Amino acid sequence: MQRMMILTWLRLARVYQKIDRASVVHLRPWNLNVAQFDVLTQVGSANGITQQELADRLLVTKGNISQLIDRMEGLGLLQRCQHGRTNELSLTETGQQLYNEVVPTQEAMIAQQLSALSAQEIEQLLTLLRKLDHAIQ
């Protein structure tokens, strides 16, 4: 069982790398990188999220999150609203339109990449992810 989990994890890592590379190409027409897509998705799905909550959820954590938010705010995709000592982030109308356009196409691209896995591999991955989630908590 232990060896199977290691092999499953390695397969998952390879699938992740393949999706990551495909995402870079896929997001290019929208002038988004993976970090910006991550922010767009997290803010769009949360409908109002603090900057700290966003930082805790981001997949891509390279660089300064405040600078990333500043750039996206400068592009007119995000807006900050001061609530006491925290900034709450939400999508602008332009950001919401981009979210509605890019997220479904990204989901379809990811589903296509994952279709390379067999049903048994998907079940193994789900089992491994549940175990990892339980161990982290």
N, CA, C and O atoms as CSV, one atom per row, in Angstrom:
chain,resi,resn,atom,element,x,y,z
A,1,MET,N,N,0.830,-1.193,0.000
A,1,MET,CA,C,0.000,0.000,0.000
A,1,MET,C,C,0.875,1.257,0.000
A,1,MET,O,O,0.595,2.209,-0.729
A,2,GLN,N,N,1.942,1.259,0.825
A,2,GLN,CA,C,2.833,2.412,0.919
A,2,GLN,C,C,3.442,2.741,-0.442
A,2,GLN,O,O,3.479,3.902,-0.851
A,3,ARG,N,N,3.917,1.715,-1.133
A,3,ARG,CA,C,4.538,1.932,-2.444
A,3,ARG,C,C,3.507,2.444,-3.432
A,3,ARG,O,O,3.824,3.294,-4.265
A,4,MET,N,N,2.287,1.950,-3.359
A,4,MET,CA,C,1.224,2.400,-4.255
A,4,MET,C,C,0.944,3.880,-4.034
A,4,MET,O,O,0.711,4.618,-4.991
A,5,MET,N,N,0.966,4.318,-2.772
A,5,MET,CA,C,0.718,5.734,-2.492
A,5,MET,C,C,1.840,6.602,-3.051
A,5,MET,O,O,1.586,7.688,-3.570
A,6,ILE,N,N,3.069,6.130,-2.948
A,6,ILE,CA,C,4.198,6.888,-3.487
A,6,ILE,C,C,4.083,6.985,-5.000
A,6,ILE,O,O,4.284,8.058,-5.568
A,7,LEU,N,N,3.765,5.891,-5.650
A,7,LEU,CA,C,3.599,5.916,-7.107
A,7,LEU,C,C,2.429,6.806,-7.515
A,7,LEU,O,O,2.498,7.513,-8.520
A,8,THR,N,N,1.374,6.767,-6.742
A,8,THR,CA,C,0.215,7.620,-7.016
A,8,THR,C,C,0.591,9.088,-6.851
A,8,THR,O,O,0.221,9.922,-7.677
A,9,TRP,N,N,1.317,9.400,-5.797
A,9,TRP,CA,C,1.748,10.774,-5.583
A,9,TRP,C,C,2.623,11.258,-6.737
A,9,TRP,O,O,2.462,12.382,-7.212
A,10,LEU,N,N,3.551,10.407,-7.190
A,10,LEU,CA,C,4.405,10.795,-8.313
A,10,LEU,C,C,3.586,11.022,-9.584
A,10,LEU,O,O,3.863,11.941,-10.355
A,11,ARG,N,N,2.583,10.183,-9.794
A,11,ARG,CA,C,1.693,10.361,-10.952
A,11,ARG,C,C,0.943,11.683,-10.824
A,11,ARG,O,O,0.797,12.414,-11.803
A,12,LEU,N,N,0.473,11.986,-9.630
A,12,LEU,CA,C,-0.223,13.246,-9.394
A,12,LEU,C,C,0.707,14.437,-9.682
A,12,LEU,O,O,0.291,15.423,-10.290
A,13,ALA,N,N,1.961,14.333,-9.243
A,13,ALA,CA,C,2.925,15.406,-9.488
A,13,ALA,C,C,3.133,15.607,-10.984
A,13,ALA,O,O,3.229,16.744,-11.446
A,14,ARG,N,N,3.205,14.514,-11.747
A,14,ARG,CA,C,3.369,14.630,-13.192
A,14,ARG,C,C,2.135,15.255,-13.842
A,14,ARG,O,O,2.254,16.079,-14.749
A,15,VAL,N,N,0.965,14.864,-13.380
A,15,VAL,CA,C,-0.271,15.445,-13.912
A,15,VAL,C,C,-0.317,16.933,-13.591
A,15,VAL,O,O,-0.679,17.742,-14.445
A,16,TYR,N,N,0.048,17.297,-12.361
A,16,TYR,CA,C,0.074,18.711,-11.970
A,16,TYR,C,C,1.012,19.496,-12.884
A,16,TYR,O,O,0.646,20.569,-13.363
A,17,GLN,N,N,2.216,18.976,-13.132
A,17,GLN,CA,C,3.169,19.677,-13.991
A,17,GLN,C,C,2.614,19.852,-15.404
A,17,GLN,O,O,2.788,20.901,-16.025
A,18,LYS,N,N,1.955,18.830,-15.896
A,18,LYS,CA,C,1.367,18.908,-17.238
A,18,LYS,C,C,0.265,19.966,-17.284
A,18,LYS,O,O,0.192,20.746,-18.233
A,19,ILE,N,N,-0.586,19.995,-16.266
A,19,ILE,CA,C,-1.661,20.991,-16.206
A,19,ILE,C,C,-1.075,22.392,-16.042
A,19,ILE,O,O,-1.562,23.344,-16.651
A,20,ASP,N,N,-0.040,22.518,-15.229
A,20,ASP,CA,C,0.592,23.817,-15.011
A,20,ASP,C,C,1.167,24.361,-16.319
A,20,ASP,O,O,0.966,25.532,-16.641
A,21,ARG,N,N,1.875,23.527,-17.070
A,21,ARG,CA,C,2.440,23.959,-18.353
A,21,ARG,C,C,1.332,24.317,-19.342
A,21,ARG,O,O,1.424,25.322,-20.047
A,22,ALA,N,N,0.290,23.495,-19.393
A,22,ALA,CA,C,-0.820,23.775,-20.297
A,22,ALA,C,C,-1.551,25.056,-19.890
A,22,ALA,O,O,-2.040,25.793,-20.745
A,23,SER,N,N,-1.622,25.317,-18.592
A,23,SER,CA,C,-2.297,26.525,-18.106
A,23,SER,C,C,-1.575,27.788,-18.542
A,23,SER,O,O,-2.212,28.775,-18.908
A,24,VAL,N,N,-0.256,27.762,-18.504
A,24,VAL,CA,C,0.520,28.925,-18.942
A,24,VAL,C,C,0.133,29.299,-20.370
A,24,VAL,O,O,-0.098,30.471,-20.670
A,25,VAL,N,N,0.063,28.312,-21.235
A,25,VAL,CA,C,-0.300,28.546,-22.637
A,25,VAL,C,C,-1.770,28.934,-22.742
A,25,VAL,O,O,-2.114,29.866,-23.469
A,26,HIS,N,N,-2.626,28.236,-22.034
A,26,HIS,CA,C,-4.066,28.460,-22.125
A,26,HIS,C,C,-4.470,29.853,-21.655
A,26,HIS,O,O,-5.376,30.453,-22.232
A,27,LEU,N,N,-3.825,30.376,-20.630
A,27,LEU,CA,C,-4.195,31.668,-20.050
A,27,LEU,C,C,-3.608,32.861,-20.799
A,27,LEU,O,O,-4.019,34.000,-20.579
A,28,ARG,N,N,-2.657,32.600,-21.675
A,28,ARG,CA,C,-1.970,33.677,-22.397
A,28,ARG,C,C,-2.914,34.598,-23.179
A,28,ARG,O,O,-2.719,35.812,-23.132
A,29,PRO,N,N,-3.926,34.091,-23.896
A,29,PRO,CA,C,-4.813,35.003,-24.649
A,29,PRO,C,C,-5.553,36.017,-23.765
A,29,PRO,O,O,-5.961,37.075,-24.243
A,30,TRP,N,N,-5.722,35.697,-22.491
A,30,TRP,CA,C,-6.379,36.621,-21.561
A,30,TRP,C,C,-5.358,37.499,-20.822
A,30,TRP,O,O,-5.722,38.265,-19.930
A,31,ASN,N,N,-4.085,37.380,-21.200
A,31,ASN,CA,C,-3.008,38.119,-20.535
A,31,ASN,C,C,-2.971,37.845,-19.035
A,31,ASN,O,O,-2.729,38.743,-18.228
A,32,LEU,N,N,-3.215,36.584,-18.682
A,32,LEU,CA,C,-3.160,36.153,-17.288
A,32,LEU,C,C,-2.034,35.150,-17.111
A,32,LEU,O,O,-1.768,34.338,-17.996
A,33,ASN,N,N,-1.374,35.211,-15.961
A,33,ASN,CA,C,-0.468,34.133,-15.597
A,33,ASN,C,C,-1.192,33.267,-14.565
A,33,ASN,O,O,-2.303,33.597,-14.149
A,34,VAL,N,N,-0.578,32.178,-14.158
A,34,VAL,CA,C,-1.233,31.243,-13.239
A,34,VAL,C,C,-1.530,31.906,-11.899
A,34,VAL,O,O,-2.584,31.657,-11.315
A,35,ALA,N,N,-0.628,32.742,-11.402
A,35,ALA,CA,C,-0.853,33.428,-10.124
A,35,ALA,C,C,-2.060,34.360,-10.221
A,35,ALA,O,O,-2.878,34.406,-9.302
A,36,GLN,N,N,-2.178,35.101,-11.324
A,36,GLN,CA,C,-3.322,35.996,-11.501
A,36,GLN,C,C,-4.621,35.202,-11.636
A,36,GLN,O,O,-5.659,35.607,-11.113
A,37,PHE,N,N,-4.556,34.075,-12.336
A,37,PHE,CA,C,-5.741,33.222,-12.459
A,37,PHE,C,C,-6.151,32.705,-11.090
A,37,PHE,O,O,-7.339,32.650,-10.772
A,38,ASP,N,N,-5.180,32.330,-10.288
A,38,ASP,CA,C,-5.454,31.845,-8.936
A,38,ASP,C,C,-6.178,32.924,-8.128
A,38,ASP,O,O,-7.183,32.638,-7.478
A,39,VAL,N,N,-5.680,34.147,-8.165
A,39,VAL,CA,C,-6.320,35.252,-7.449
A,39,VAL,C,C,-7.729,35.482,-7.983
A,39,VAL,O,O,-8.678,35.598,-7.208
A,40,LEU,N,N,-7.864,35.549,-9.304
A,40,LEU,CA,C,-9.171,35.771,-9.928
A,40,LEU,C,C,-10.172,34.708,-9.479
A,40,LEU,O,O,-11.317,35.025,-9.155
A,41,THR,N,N,-9.745,33.463,-9.462
A,41,THR,CA,C,-10.620,32.359,-9.088
A,41,THR,C,C,-10.974,32.402,-7.597
A,41,THR,O,O,-12.134,32.222,-7.229
A,42,GLN,N,N,-9.985,32.639,-6.749
A,42,GLN,CA,C,-10.244,32.675,-5.305
A,42,GLN,C,C,-11.171,33.824,-4.935
A,42,GLN,O,O,-12.118,33.638,-4.171
A,43,VAL,N,N,-10.906,35.006,-5.471
A,43,VAL,CA,C,-11.740,36.169,-5.157
A,43,VAL,C,C,-13.124,35.995,-5.771
A,43,VAL,O,O,-14.130,36.299,-5.130
A,44,GLY,N,N,-13.180,35.507,-7.012
A,44,GLY,CA,C,-14.468,35.331,-7.688
A,44,GLY,C,C,-15.350,34.290,-7.037
A,44,GLY,O,O,-16.571,34.449,-7.004
A,45,SER,N,N,-14.766,33.237,-6.524
A,45,SER,CA,C,-15.575,32.185,-5.906
A,45,SER,C,C,-15.959,32.525,-4.467
A,45,SER,O,O,-16.927,31.977,-3.940
A,46,ALA,N,N,-15.205,33.428,-3.827
A,46,ALA,CA,C,-15.482,33.766,-2.431
A,46,ALA,C,C,-16.475,34.912,-2.292
A,46,ALA,O,O,-17.141,35.033,-1.264
A,47,ASN,N,N,-16.581,35.754,-3.316
A,47,ASN,CA,C,-17.483,36.911,-3.275
A,47,ASN,C,C,-17.230,37.779,-2.046
A,47,ASN,O,O,-18.115,37.985,-1.216
A,48,GLY,N,N,-16.026,38.270,-1.952
A,48,GLY,CA,C,-15.627,39.087,-0.816
A,48,GLY,C,C,-14.714,38.289,0.097
A,48,GLY,O,O,-15.170,37.413,0.832
A,49,ILE,N,N,-13.423,38.593,0.048
A,49,ILE,CA,C,-12.430,37.840,0.797
A,49,ILE,C,C,-11.376,38.826,1.285
A,49,ILE,O,O,-11.021,39.764,0.572
A,50,THR,N,N,-10.882,38.616,2.484
A,50,THR,CA,C,-9.837,39.508,2.973
A,50,THR,C,C,-8.515,39.142,2.308
A,50,THR,O,O,-8.344,38.042,1.783
A,51,GLN,N,N,-7.594,40.085,2.345
A,51,GLN,CA,C,-6.290,39.846,1.745
A,51,GLN,C,C,-5.583,38.687,2.449
A,51,GLN,O,O,-4.896,37.901,1.797
A,52,GLN,N,N,-5.739,38.571,3.762
A,52,GLN,CA,C,-5.106,37.474,4.499
A,52,GLN,C,C,-5.723,36.130,4.122
A,52,GLN,O,O,-5.003,35.149,3.939
A,53,GLU,N,N,-7.049,36.077,4.003
A,53,GLU,CA,C,-7.710,34.838,3.580
A,53,GLU,C,C,-7.227,34.431,2.199
A,53,GLU,O,O,-6.984,33.252,1.940
A,54,LEU,N,N,-7.090,35.405,1.318
A,54,LEU,CA,C,-6.593,35.124,-0.027
A,54,LEU,C,C,-5.184,34.544,0.045
A,54,LEU,O,O,-4.891,33.542,-0.607
A,55,ALA,N,N,-4.320,35.163,0.827
A,55,ALA,CA,C,-2.938,34.687,0.957
A,55,ALA,C,C,-2.900,33.242,1.445
A,55,ALA,O,O,-2.059,32.459,1.004
A,56,ASP,N,N,-3.804,32.890,2.353
A,56,ASP,CA,C,-3.842,31.524,2.890
A,56,ASP,C,C,-4.309,30.506,1.854
A,56,ASP,O,O,-3.960,29.329,1.943
A,57,ARG,N,N,-5.090,30.947,0.877
A,57,ARG,CA,C,-5.672,30.026,-0.105
A,57,ARG,C,C,-4.878,29.886,-1.392
A,57,ARG,O,O,-5.078,28.923,-2.133
A,58,LEU,N,N,-3.989,30.815,-1.674
A,58,LEU,CA,C,-3.327,30.829,-2.972
A,58,LEU,C,C,-2.434,29.614,-3.191
A,58,LEU,O,O,-1.707,29.178,-2.299
A,59,LEU,N,N,-2.512,29.092,-4.389
A,59,LEU,CA,C,-1.652,27.993,-4.803
A,59,LEU,C,C,-0.247,28.518,-5.088
A,59,LEU,O,O,0.746,27.939,-4.647
A,60,VAL,N,N,-0.178,29.605,-5.819
A,60,VAL,CA,C,1.094,30.191,-6.214
A,60,VAL,C,C,1.428,31.297,-5.227
A,60,VAL,O,O,0.718,32.299,-5.149
A,61,THR,N,N,2.492,31.122,-4.482
A,61,THR,CA,C,2.818,32.098,-3.441
A,61,THR,C,C,4.149,32.792,-3.697
A,61,THR,O,O,4.716,33.405,-2.792
A,62,LYS,N,N,4.648,32.699,-4.924
A,62,LYS,CA,C,5.900,33.383,-5.242
A,62,LYS,C,C,5.656,34.889,-5.242
A,62,LYS,O,O,4.616,35.359,-5.703
A,63,GLY,N,N,6.610,35.626,-4.729
A,63,GLY,CA,C,6.520,37.073,-4.770
A,63,GLY,C,C,5.622,37.636,-3.697
A,63,GLY,O,O,5.163,36.924,-2.805
A,64,ASN,N,N,5.384,38.899,-3.797
A,64,ASN,CA,C,4.619,39.640,-2.816
A,64,ASN,C,C,3.151,39.654,-3.220
A,64,ASN,O,O,2.812,40.115,-4.310
A,65,ILE,N,N,2.287,39.158,-2.359
A,65,ILE,CA,C,0.858,39.087,-2.668
A,65,ILE,C,C,0.275,40.487,-2.810
A,65,ILE,O,O,-0.601,40.712,-3.644
A,66,SER,N,N,0.749,41.417,-2.011
A,66,SER,CA,C,0.250,42.797,-2.118
A,66,SER,C,C,0.557,43.373,-3.498
A,66,SER,O,O,-0.279,44.066,-4.078
A,67,GLN,N,N,1.743,43.094,-4.026
A,67,GLN,CA,C,2.096,43.577,-5.372
A,67,GLN,C,C,1.218,42.924,-6.434
A,67,GLN,O,O,0.813,43.577,-7.396
A,68,LEU,N,N,0.926,41.639,-6.262
A,68,LEU,CA,C,0.056,40.937,-7.197
A,68,LEU,C,C,-1.340,41.566,-7.188
A,68,LEU,O,O,-1.937,41.788,-8.242
A,69,ILE,N,N,-1.844,41.848,-6.004
A,69,ILE,CA,C,-3.158,42.487,-5.879
A,69,ILE,C,C,-3.113,43.891,-6.480
A,69,ILE,O,O,-4.046,44.298,-7.173
A,70,ASP,N,N,-2.034,44.636,-6.220
A,70,ASP,CA,C,-1.885,45.979,-6.795
A,70,ASP,C,C,-1.957,45.933,-8.316
A,70,ASP,O,O,-2.643,46.745,-8.936
A,71,ARG,N,N,-1.242,44.973,-8.918
A,71,ARG,CA,C,-1.244,44.858,-10.387
A,71,ARG,C,C,-2.638,44.547,-10.903
A,71,ARG,O,O,-3.083,45.128,-11.893
A,72,MET,N,N,-3.325,43.633,-10.234
A,72,MET,CA,C,-4.658,43.251,-10.697
A,72,MET,C,C,-5.662,44.379,-10.471
A,72,MET,O,O,-6.605,44.545,-11.245
A,73,GLU,N,N,-5.458,45.140,-9.424
A,73,GLU,CA,C,-6.296,46.308,-9.188
A,73,GLU,C,C,-6.021,47.346,-10.286
A,73,GLU,O,O,-6.948,47.977,-10.792
A,74,GLY,N,N,-4.753,47.515,-10.646
A,74,GLY,CA,C,-4.370,48.429,-11.721
A,74,GLY,C,C,-4.943,48.031,-13.071
A,74,GLY,O,O,-5.212,48.886,-13.914
A,75,LEU,N,N,-5.130,46.741,-13.273
A,75,LEU,CA,C,-5.740,46.247,-14.518
A,75,LEU,C,C,-7.261,46.376,-14.499
A,75,LEU,O,O,-7.929,46.100,-15.496
A,76,GLY,N,N,-7.800,46.796,-13.361
A,76,GLY,CA,C,-9.244,46.970,-13.243
A,76,GLY,C,C,-10.001,45.680,-12.997
A,76,GLY,O,O,-11.196,45.600,-13.281
A,77,LEU,N,N,-9.311,44.651,-12.463
A,77,LEU,CA,C,-9.944,43.358,-12.224
A,77,LEU,C,C,-10.419,43.188,-10.780
A,77,LEU,O,O,-11.396,42.486,-10.519
A,78,LEU,N,N,-9.724,43.832,-9.852
A,78,LEU,CA,C,-10.041,43.730,-8.425
A,78,LEU,C,C,-10.288,45.114,-7.853
A,78,LEU,O,O,-9.831,46.125,-8.385
A,79,GLN,N,N,-11.020,45.125,-6.757
A,79,GLN,CA,C,-11.154,46.355,-5.984
A,79,GLN,C,C,-11.030,46.018,-4.508
A,79,GLN,O,O,-11.446,44.956,-4.045
A,80,ARG,N,N,-10.444,46.959,-3.792
A,80,ARG,CA,C,-10.282,46.814,-2.346
A,80,ARG,C,C,-11.314,47.696,-1.660
A,80,ARG,O,O,-11.606,48.810,-2.095
A,81,CYS,N,N,-11.845,47.166,-0.590
A,81,CYS,CA,C,-12.765,47.930,0.237
A,81,CYS,C,C,-12.258,47.812,1.662
A,81,CYS,O,O,-12.124,46.710,2.193
A,82,GLN,N,N,-11.980,48.943,2.272
A,82,GLN,CA,C,-11.443,48.952,3.632
A,82,GLN,C,C,-12.546,48.639,4.633
A,82,GLN,O,O,-13.573,49.316,4.666
A,83,HIS,N,N,-12.331,47.615,5.448
A,83,HIS,CA,C,-13.229,47.245,6.537
A,83,HIS,C,C,-12.407,47.218,7.812
A,83,HIS,O,O,-11.754,46.221,8.121
A,84,GLY,N,N,-12.442,48.309,8.544
A,84,GLY,CA,C,-11.617,48.384,9.743
A,84,GLY,C,C,-10.159,48.369,9.359
A,84,GLY,O,O,-9.694,49.227,8.609
A,85,ARG,N,N,-9.436,47.392,9.875
A,85,ARG,CA,C,-8.000,47.299,9.597
A,85,ARG,C,C,-7.681,46.313,8.488
A,85,ARG,O,O,-6.510,46.044,8.224
A,86,THR,N,N,-8.691,45.773,7.841
A,86,THR,CA,C,-8.454,44.793,6.780
A,86,THR,C,C,-9.016,45.285,5.460
A,86,THR,O,O,-9.959,46.075,5.417
A,87,ASN,N,N,-8.419,44.799,4.393
A,87,ASN,CA,C,-8.908,45.053,3.047
A,87,ASN,C,C,-9.745,43.864,2.618
A,87,ASN,O,O,-9.301,42.719,2.712
A,88,GLU,N,N,-10.950,44.129,2.148
A,88,GLU,CA,C,-11.755,43.073,1.559
A,88,GLU,C,C,-11.663,43.239,0.050
A,88,GLU,O,O,-11.811,44.339,-0.481
A,89,LEU,N,N,-11.417,42.133,-0.622
A,89,LEU,CA,C,-11.240,42.146,-2.069
A,89,LEU,C,C,-12.480,41.603,-2.755
A,89,LEU,O,O,-13.114,40.663,-2.277
A,90,SER,N,N,-12.810,42.202,-3.867
A,90,SER,CA,C,-13.896,41.684,-4.706
A,90,SER,C,C,-13.544,41.971,-6.158
A,90,SER,O,O,-12.673,42.791,-6.448
A,91,LEU,N,N,-14.223,41.296,-7.052
A,91,LEU,CA,C,-13.996,41.519,-8.471
A,91,LEU,C,C,-14.750,42.750,-8.931
A,91,LEU,O,O,-15.857,43.025,-8.466
A,92,THR,N,N,-14.147,43.482,-9.841
A,92,THR,CA,C,-14.856,44.568,-10.506
A,92,THR,C,C,-15.763,43.934,-11.561
A,92,THR,O,O,-15.748,42.718,-11.748
A,93,GLU,N,N,-16.537,44.746,-12.235
A,93,GLU,CA,C,-17.379,44.213,-13.313
A,93,GLU,C,C,-16.521,43.573,-14.402
A,93,GLU,O,O,-16.862,42.514,-14.929
A,94,THR,N,N,-15.409,44.220,-14.732
A,94,THR,CA,C,-14.479,43.661,-15.724
A,94,THR,C,C,-13.890,42.347,-15.226
A,94,THR,O,O,-13.773,41.382,-15.981
A,95,GLY,N,N,-13.522,42.317,-13.958
A,95,GLY,CA,C,-12.982,41.095,-13.371
A,95,GLY,C,C,-14.001,39.971,-13.369
A,95,GLY,O,O,-13.658,38.820,-13.635
A,96,GLN,N,N,-15.251,40.296,-13.070
A,96,GLN,CA,C,-16.312,39.293,-13.072
A,96,GLN,C,C,-16.549,38.741,-14.475
A,96,GLN,O,O,-16.768,37.542,-14.644
A,97,GLN,N,N,-16.507,39.614,-15.478
A,97,GLN,CA,C,-16.667,39.158,-16.865
A,97,GLN,C,C,-15.529,38.221,-17.254
A,97,GLN,O,O,-15.755,37.184,-17.878
A,98,LEU,N,N,-14.304,38.591,-16.884
A,98,LEU,CA,C,-13.149,37.741,-17.177
A,98,LEU,C,C,-13.275,36.408,-16.451
A,98,LEU,O,O,-13.021,35.353,-17.033
A,99,TYR,N,N,-13.667,36.454,-15.183
A,99,TYR,CA,C,-13.876,35.235,-14.389
A,99,TYR,C,C,-14.887,34.323,-15.088
A,99,TYR,O,O,-14.643,33.125,-15.235
A,100,ASN,N,N,-16.008,34.882,-15.515
A,100,ASN,CA,C,-17.059,34.096,-16.173
A,100,ASN,C,C,-16.597,33.496,-17.493
A,100,ASN,O,O,-17.100,32.453,-17.912
A,101,GLU,N,N,-15.653,34.141,-18.144
A,101,GLU,CA,C,-15.158,33.657,-19.430
A,101,GLU,C,C,-14.042,32.630,-19.283
A,101,GLU,O,O,-14.056,31.589,-19.940
A,102,VAL,N,N,-13.078,32.926,-18.422
A,102,VAL,CA,C,-11.870,32.107,-18.370
A,102,VAL,C,C,-12.010,30.870,-17.490
A,102,VAL,O,O,-11.435,29.830,-17.811
A,103,VAL,N,N,-12.756,30.951,-16.391
A,103,VAL,CA,C,-12.838,29.813,-15.471
A,103,VAL,C,C,-13.444,28.569,-16.140
A,103,VAL,O,O,-12.880,27.483,-16.001
A,104,PRO,N,N,-14.563,28.684,-16.857
A,104,PRO,CA,C,-15.099,27.473,-17.500
A,104,PRO,C,C,-14.151,26.857,-18.531
A,104,PRO,O,O,-14.078,25.634,-18.654
A,105,THR,N,N,-13.424,27.704,-19.274
A,105,THR,CA,C,-12.501,27.142,-20.265
A,105,THR,C,C,-11.300,26.493,-19.590
A,105,THR,O,O,-10.781,25.487,-20.074
A,106,GLN,N,N,-10.858,27.064,-18.476
A,106,GLN,CA,C,-9.752,26.460,-17.721
A,106,GLN,C,C,-10.201,25.125,-17.119
A,106,GLN,O,O,-9.450,24.150,-17.131
A,107,GLU,N,N,-11.423,25.088,-16.597
A,107,GLU,CA,C,-11.946,23.831,-16.047
A,107,GLU,C,C,-11.999,22.748,-17.124
A,107,GLU,O,O,-11.662,21.593,-16.864
A,108,ALA,N,N,-12.419,23.120,-18.327
A,108,ALA,CA,C,-12.486,22.150,-19.425
A,108,ALA,C,C,-11.090,21.653,-19.796
A,108,ALA,O,O,-10.904,20.467,-20.067
A,109,MET,N,N,-10.117,22.551,-19.810
A,109,MET,CA,C,-8.747,22.159,-20.129
A,109,MET,C,C,-8.207,21.204,-19.059
A,109,MET,O,O,-7.544,20.219,-19.383
A,110,ILE,N,N,-8.487,21.491,-17.803
A,110,ILE,CA,C,-8.027,20.620,-16.718
A,110,ILE,C,C,-8.709,19.258,-16.806
A,110,ILE,O,O,-8.059,18.228,-16.632
A,111,ALA,N,N,-10.004,19.246,-17.074
A,111,ALA,CA,C,-10.724,17.974,-17.218
A,111,ALA,C,C,-10.128,17.145,-18.346
A,111,ALA,O,O,-10.010,15.925,-18.233
A,112,GLN,N,N,-9.757,17.805,-19.426
A,112,GLN,CA,C,-9.135,17.086,-20.542
A,112,GLN,C,C,-7.801,16.479,-20.111
A,112,GLN,O,O,-7.493,15.340,-20.461
A,113,GLN,N,N,-7.010,17.240,-19.352
A,113,GLN,CA,C,-5.726,16.733,-18.879
A,113,GLN,C,C,-5.922,15.554,-17.922
A,113,GLN,O,O,-5.169,14.582,-17.972
A,114,LEU,N,N,-6.931,15.640,-17.054
A,114,LEU,CA,C,-7.179,14.570,-16.091
A,114,LEU,C,C,-7.780,13.327,-16.735
A,114,LEU,O,O,-7.733,12.241,-16.158
A,115,SER,N,N,-8.343,13.484,-17.927
A,115,SER,CA,C,-8.945,12.322,-18.598
A,115,SER,C,C,-7.904,11.263,-18.955
A,115,SER,O,O,-8.253,10.134,-19.300
A,116,ALA,N,N,-6.636,11.629,-18.873
A,116,ALA,CA,C,-5.574,10.657,-19.132
A,116,ALA,C,C,-5.452,9.633,-18.004
A,116,ALA,O,O,-4.828,8.585,-18.176
A,117,LEU,N,N,-6.049,9.941,-16.852
A,117,LEU,CA,C,-5.980,9.022,-15.715
A,117,LEU,C,C,-7.088,7.979,-15.805
A,117,LEU,O,O,-8.196,8.262,-16.261
A,118,SER,N,N,-6.772,6.792,-15.370
A,118,SER,CA,C,-7.782,5.741,-15.322
A,118,SER,C,C,-8.674,5.946,-14.101
A,118,SER,O,O,-8.334,6.714,-13.201
A,119,ALA,N,N,-9.804,5.265,-14.072
A,119,ALA,CA,C,-10.714,5.351,-12.925
A,119,ALA,C,C,-10.007,4.890,-11.653
A,119,ALA,O,O,-10.209,5.464,-10.583
A,120,GLN,N,N,-9.179,3.856,-11.771
A,120,GLN,CA,C,-8.446,3.355,-10.607
A,120,GLN,C,C,-7.456,4.410,-10.103
A,120,GLN,O,O,-7.326,4.611,-8.896
A,121,GLU,N,N,-6.761,5.082,-11.020
A,121,GLU,CA,C,-5.815,6.122,-10.611
A,121,GLU,C,C,-6.535,7.292,-9.938
A,121,GLU,O,O,-6.045,7.840,-8.951
A,122,ILE,N,N,-7.686,7.671,-10.468
A,122,ILE,CA,C,-8.455,8.757,-9.862
A,122,ILE,C,C,-8.890,8.369,-8.454
A,122,ILE,O,O,-8.807,9.183,-7.534
A,123,GLU,N,N,-9.348,7.143,-8.280
A,123,GLU,CA,C,-9.745,6.684,-6.941
A,123,GLU,C,C,-8.552,6.673,-5.998
A,123,GLU,O,O,-8.679,7.060,-4.836
A,124,GLN,N,N,-7.390,6.234,-6.483
A,124,GLN,CA,C,-6.181,6.241,-5.658
A,124,GLN,C,C,-5.796,7.671,-5.265
A,124,GLN,O,O,-5.408,7.929,-4.125
A,125,LEU,N,N,-5.910,8.589,-6.220
A,125,LEU,CA,C,-5.596,9.985,-5.932
A,125,LEU,C,C,-6.540,10.560,-4.890
A,125,LEU,O,O,-6.110,11.252,-3.967
A,126,LEU,N,N,-7.826,10.274,-5.039
A,126,LEU,CA,C,-8.805,10.774,-4.079
A,126,LEU,C,C,-8.543,10.220,-2.679
A,126,LEU,O,O,-8.635,10.946,-1.690
A,127,THR,N,N,-8.219,8.935,-2.604
A,127,THR,CA,C,-7.895,8.322,-1.321
A,127,THR,C,C,-6.660,8.978,-0.711
A,127,THR,O,O,-6.639,9.300,0.477
A,128,LEU,N,N,-5.642,9.170,-1.528
A,128,LEU,CA,C,-4.412,9.805,-1.056
A,128,LEU,C,C,-4.688,11.237,-0.594
A,128,LEU,O,O,-4.183,11.657,0.448
A,129,LEU,N,N,-5.475,11.981,-1.351
A,129,LEU,CA,C,-5.782,13.365,-0.975
A,129,LEU,C,C,-6.571,13.425,0.327
A,129,LEU,O,O,-6.336,14.307,1.154
A,130,ARG,N,N,-7.508,12.492,0.517
A,130,ARG,CA,C,-8.257,12.448,1.779
A,130,ARG,C,C,-7.320,12.176,2.947
A,130,ARG,O,O,-7.433,12.806,3.998
A,131,LYS,N,N,-6.390,11.235,2.764
A,131,LYS,CA,C,-5.443,10.901,3.821
A,131,LYS,C,C,-4.529,12.096,4.122
A,131,LYS,O,O,-4.255,12.396,5.284
A,132,LEU,N,N,-4.062,12.770,3.073
A,132,LEU,CA,C,-3.206,13.927,3.272
A,132,LEU,C,C,-3.960,15.045,3.977
A,132,LEU,O,O,-3.422,15.688,4.878
A,133,ASP,N,N,-5.186,15.276,3.575
A,133,ASP,CA,C,-6.006,16.314,4.205
A,133,ASP,C,C,-6.215,15.995,5.686
A,133,ASP,O,O,-6.122,16.874,6.543
A,134,HIS,N,N,-6.494,14.735,5.968
A,134,HIS,CA,C,-6.685,14.317,7.363
A,134,HIS,C,C,-5.401,14.484,8.172
A,134,HIS,O,O,-5.436,14.935,9.317
A,135,ALA,N,N,-4.267,14.117,7.569
A,135,ALA,CA,C,-2.981,14.245,8.268
A,135,ALA,C,C,-2.623,15.703,8.531
A,135,ALA,O,O,-2.047,16.019,9.573
A,136,ILE,N,N,-2.954,16.587,7.606
A,136,ILE,CA,C,-2.650,18.013,7.768
A,136,ILE,C,C,-3.495,18.608,8.884
A,136,ILE,O,O,-3.009,19.436,9.654
A,137,GLN,N,N,-4.742,18.196,8.979
A,137,GLN,CA,C,-5.638,18.734,10.003
A,137,GLN,C,C,-5.296,18.131,11.337
A,137,GLN,O,O,-5.933,18.450,12.340
